[in-house]
């Protein structure tokens, strides 16, 4: 087994054994990674790579929106945030605008860090 195959098997197993909270964190990490890749592509004027990675971020945000549990009032707040991010991603994709992508990246990092804190508190029984 090559290193690449070994990593793929490890990554697949990691996803299959993750808790819902860990999967959410992985999605945030993926969105951040793809947003960084889009920023890099915009800087290098690689339009196709920028588009591809922006769409990946859009797909992750769409997944977050689709899985919101609207029985809880906070879901509406998250839906509004995700809708805003989706619109900004469309703007960034149309304009290939690094500044918009950096704004989105900041929001994604904040949400990821908040999620990590929620996981930490939930794990400590608070």
C-alpha positions as CSV (number, residue, x, y, z in Angstrom):
1,X,0.0,0.0,0.0
2,X,1.4,3.4,-1.0
3,X,1.5,6.3,1.4
4,X,-1.3,8.0,-0.6
5,X,-3.5,4.9,-0.3
6,X,-2.7,4.6,3.4
7,X,-3.7,8.2,4.0
8,X,-6.9,7.8,2.0
9,X,-7.8,4.7,4.1
10,X,-7.0,6.6,7.3
11,X,-9.1,9.7,6.2
12,X,-12.0,7.5,5.2
13,X,-11.9,5.7,8.5
14,X,-11.7,9.0,10.4
15,X,-14.9,10.2,8.7
16,X,-16.7,6.9,9.2
17,X,-15.9,6.8,12.9
18,X,-16.4,10.5,13.7
19,X,-19.2,11.8,15.9
20,X,-21.7,14.3,14.4
21,X,-19.8,17.1,16.2
22,X,-16.5,15.9,14.8
23,X,-18.0,15.8,11.3
24,X,-19.2,19.4,11.7
25,X,-15.7,20.4,12.7
26,X,-14.3,18.6,9.7
27,X,-16.7,20.4,7.4
28,X,-15.6,23.8,8.8
29,X,-12.0,22.8,8.4
30,X,-12.7,21.8,4.8
31,X,-14.5,25.0,4.0
32,X,-11.5,27.0,5.4
33,X,-9.1,24.9,3.4
34,X,-11.0,25.4,0.2
35,X,-11.4,29.1,0.9
36,X,-7.7,29.4,1.3
37,X,-7.1,27.5,-1.9
38,X,-9.6,29.9,-3.7
39,X,-7.7,32.9,-2.4
40,X,-4.4,31.5,-3.6
41,X,-6.0,30.8,-7.0
42,X,-7.3,34.3,-7.3
43,X,-3.9,35.7,-6.4
44,X,-2.4,33.5,-9.2
45,X,-5.3,34.4,-11.6
46,X,-6.2,30.8,-11.9
47,X,-9.9,31.4,-12.6
48,X,-10.9,27.7,-12.9
49,X,-9.2,26.7,-9.6
50,X,-10.7,29.7,-7.9
51,X,-14.2,28.8,-9.2
52,X,-13.8,25.1,-8.2
53,X,-12.8,25.9,-4.7
54,X,-15.4,28.5,-4.1
55,X,-18.0,26.0,-5.3
56,X,-16.7,23.5,-2.7
57,X,-17.2,26.1,0.0
58,X,-20.7,26.8,-1.3
59,X,-21.5,23.1,-1.1
60,X,-20.3,22.8,2.5
61,X,-22.4,25.9,3.5
62,X,-25.4,24.3,1.6
63,X,-24.9,21.2,3.7
64,X,-24.9,23.2,6.9
65,X,-28.1,24.9,5.8
66,X,-29.8,21.7,4.8
67,X,-29.1,20.0,8.1
68,X,-30.3,22.8,10.4
69,X,-32.8,21.7,13.0
70,X,-35.5,24.3,12.8
71,X,-37.1,23.2,16.0
72,X,-34.6,25.4,17.7
73,X,-34.8,29.2,17.4
74,X,-31.1,29.5,16.9
75,X,-31.4,27.7,13.6
76,X,-32.9,30.8,12.0
77,X,-29.9,32.8,13.0
78,X,-27.6,30.2,11.5
79,X,-29.7,30.1,8.4
80,X,-29.3,33.9,8.0
81,X,-25.5,33.6,8.5
82,X,-25.3,30.8,5.9
83,X,-27.5,32.7,3.4
84,X,-25.2,35.7,3.8
85,X,-22.1,33.6,3.3
86,X,-23.7,32.0,0.2
87,X,-24.4,35.4,-1.3
88,X,-20.8,36.6,-0.6
89,X,-19.4,33.4,-2.1
90,X,-21.4,34.1,-5.3
91,X,-20.1,37.7,-5.3
92,X,-16.5,36.4,-4.8
93,X,-16.9,33.9,-7.6
94,X,-18.4,36.4,-10.1
95,X,-15.7,39.0,-9.3
96,X,-12.9,36.6,-8.3
97,X,-12.4,39.0,-5.4
98,X,-9.8,38.1,-2.8
99,X,-11.1,40.6,-0.2
100,X,-14.5,39.0,-0.2
101,X,-12.9,35.6,0.2
102,X,-10.8,36.9,3.1
103,X,-14.0,38.2,4.7
104,X,-15.7,34.8,4.3
105,X,-12.6,33.1,5.6
106,X,-12.7,35.2,8.7
107,X,-16.3,34.2,9.3
108,X,-15.5,30.5,8.7
109,X,-12.6,30.6,11.2
110,X,-14.8,32.3,13.8
111,X,-17.5,29.7,13.4
112,X,-15.0,26.9,13.5
113,X,-13.4,28.3,16.7
114,X,-16.8,28.7,18.3
115,X,-17.7,25.1,17.3
116,X,-14.5,23.9,18.9
117,X,-15.4,25.7,22.1
118,X,-18.9,24.2,22.1
119,X,-17.3,20.8,21.7
120,X,-14.9,21.4,24.5
121,X,-17.6,22.5,26.9
122,X,-19.9,19.6,25.9
123,X,-17.0,17.2,26.5
124,X,-16.3,18.6,29.9
125,X,-20.0,18.2,30.9
126,X,-20.8,21.8,31.2
